[in-house]
Amino acid sequence: MSPEREKEYAELHAYLDFYSTNIYGIDPADPVHPTNVGKRIVEEYGKSKALEGLKQAVNDTVEELSDQRLEIIQKLDAALRAEGIVTFSEIRRRYSSSYKRILKCGRIKSETEFYLIAGVLADFGSVASDGERQTLEKLMAQYEHSNK
């Protein structure tokens, strides 16, 4: 795998390990813990295939938390950041189809989408460019103005 895909694998692996242990409460020694399942996939099918599975599992976490309030997302981001792990908000920015749809459409349509954008903006560890942040701030302001 390329260095970029190796880095992506390591980031997603660390994120899913943390999430599975701390959110789902799965014992890291349990054979069904995603870390252990991932190791078996790497052994049987290779790291590229395991990366695809990681992306799917990570996307599941994005969907699970899509309706959570900003405060909960900020707490999760802070806990991940404290461990040196990529934040949930950054994961969501990278992989969420909803996020991509909002950017493409140029409009926030619901409170759920509003919280998604607010979470990305609140995550200063995000690699969102200045231009992307400006766009998101504009979308939030438009949403807030139209929902007064």
Protein Blocks (a to p, Z undefined) as FASTA:
>chain_A
ZZklmmmmmmmmmmmmmmmmmmnopafklmklmklmmmmmmmmnojklmmmmmmmmmmmm
mmmmmmpcfklmmmmmmmmmmnopacfklmmmmmmmklmmmmmnopafbfklmmmmmmmm
mmmkbccdfklmmmmmmmmmmmmmmmZZ
